[in-house]
Amino acid sequence: MAYTVDFTNVSTVGLESSPVAEALAGLRANEARYFKNKYGHVFTTRPASEAQDVVDWVHKILQEERGITISSPPLEATEFQVENTRWAYVFYENGLSVNVLYALDDGGKRAVGFKLSDGMEVPAELADFRFARQKSKLAGTIRGSFFVIKNEY
C-alpha cells in the first residue's frame, strides 16, 4: 500500500524494522519536503516488495556502474518524473537512502546519491566514498555522497 510522506508529522510507517527508524523517517520526510517545496510534487512511497521494478533498476545501476551490492534489505521505494528527470529512491533497513537522478534528455545530469540516517555507520559497501554532512530539522545530521552515472539505463 502506498504511503504519502508527511513532513509536518513525521511517521515511521513502513520503516519500523529499521534500528534507526526515527532518523530514517526524518530523512524520508526531508526528501518529501524538498520535492514539495521545489517542484510541488507529493512524495509517495510503496513497500519495496510492491516496487521491485524500482529496486531492481537502482540495484542494476549500482552494480553496473560501481560493482556495489547493498547488503541491507530495502524497505520502501518510489519513482516519479519531474521536469524531464526521472527520480528513484530506495530506503533500506540499515538507514541508508539511495536515490537516482536520471535526466531523460541527452547530456543531462545523471547521478546516484547516498544519504545516511543519523546514528548509522557507513555501510562496508560504501566505505570508499567521502560523505559530506548536512543539518536538517527533520533528520538531524545527514551524511551524503554521490557518483555520476556514465552509462544509459
Buried (B, 14 or more C-beta within 10 A) or exposed (E): EEBEBBBEEBBBBBBEEBEBBBBBBBBBBBBBBBBBEEBEBEBEBBBBEBBBEBBEBBBEBBEEBBEBEBEBEBBBBBBBEEEEBBBBBBBBBBBBBBBBBBBEEEEEEBBBBBBBBBEBEBBEBBEEBEBEEEEBEBBBEBBBBBBEBEEEE
